[in-house]
Amino acid sequence: MLAAACATGSRPRSPVTAGLATSAAILVRPNLLPLGLTIGLFLLVRPERAWRERARDGALFAAASAPGCLAVAIIQQTF
């Protein structure tokens, strides 16, 4: 819920905070990965933003979401 709330914000750091919240959520519950994909797609198709802003927001979100995904992958590989 925090990730969705941050993603809909208008602050410049909103995609990063949404990505960090998504990263934490995926680390706790890996089955929330589809939620992260949905939020990422939302950031890419926001109608009120220009394409350059949407691409930047999507990239920032993906970069901030990556640590949780990588941690889950390492944990699963270890098991």
C-alpha positions as CSV (number, residue, x, y, z in Angstrom):
1,M,0.0,0.0,0.0
2,L,2.9,2.3,0.8
3,A,4.4,1.7,-2.6
4,A,1.1,2.5,-4.4
5,A,0.7,5.7,-2.4
6,C,4.2,6.8,-3.1
7,A,3.9,6.0,-6.8
8,T,0.9,8.3,-7.2
9,G,2.6,11.2,-5.5
10,S,3.8,14.2,-7.4
11,R,7.2,14.8,-5.7
12,P,10.3,14.2,-7.7
13,R,11.4,11.4,-5.2
14,S,8.1,9.5,-5.4
15,P,9.3,6.8,-7.8
16,V,12.4,6.1,-5.6
17,T,10.3,5.8,-2.4
18,A,7.8,3.7,-4.2
19,G,10.6,1.5,-5.5
20,L,12.2,1.1,-2.0
21,A,8.8,0.2,-0.5
22,T,8.3,-2.3,-3.3
23,S,11.7,-3.7,-2.7
24,A,10.9,-4.2,1.0
25,A,7.5,-5.8,0.2
26,I,9.1,-8.2,-2.2
27,L,11.8,-9.1,0.3
28,V,9.2,-9.9,2.9
29,R,6.7,-11.6,0.6
30,P,8.1,-12.6,-2.8
31,N,4.6,-13.3,-4.2
32,L,4.1,-9.5,-4.3
33,L,6.2,-9.2,-7.4
34,P,3.1,-8.7,-9.7
35,L,2.3,-5.6,-7.5
36,G,5.7,-4.2,-8.4
37,L,5.2,-4.9,-12.1
38,T,1.8,-3.1,-11.9
39,I,3.2,-0.1,-10.2
40,G,6.1,0.1,-12.7
41,L,3.6,-0.1,-15.6
42,F,1.5,2.7,-14.0
43,L,4.6,4.9,-13.9
44,L,5.3,4.3,-17.5
45,V,1.8,5.1,-18.8
46,R,0.8,8.1,-16.6
47,P,-1.1,10.3,-19.0
48,E,-0.3,13.6,-17.3
49,R,3.4,13.3,-17.7
50,A,5.7,13.6,-20.7
51,W,7.4,10.5,-22.1
52,R,10.8,11.5,-20.9
53,E,9.5,12.0,-17.3
54,R,7.7,8.6,-17.4
55,A,10.8,6.8,-18.7
56,R,12.9,8.5,-15.9
57,D,10.3,7.6,-13.3
58,G,10.2,4.0,-14.5
59,A,13.9,3.6,-14.5
60,L,14.2,5.1,-11.0
61,F,11.5,2.8,-9.7
62,A,13.1,-0.3,-11.3
63,A,16.6,0.6,-9.8
64,A,15.1,1.1,-6.4
65,S,13.1,-2.1,-6.6
66,A,16.1,-4.2,-7.7
67,P,17.8,-4.8,-4.3
68,G,14.8,-6.7,-2.9
69,C,14.4,-8.8,-6.0
70,L,18.1,-9.6,-6.0
71,A,18.1,-10.5,-2.3
72,V,15.2,-12.9,-2.8
73,A,17.0,-14.5,-5.8
74,I,20.1,-15.0,-3.7
75,I,18.1,-16.4,-0.8
76,Q,16.3,-18.8,-3.1
77,Q,19.5,-19.9,-4.8
78,T,21.0,-20.6,-1.3
79,F,18.1,-22.8,-0.3
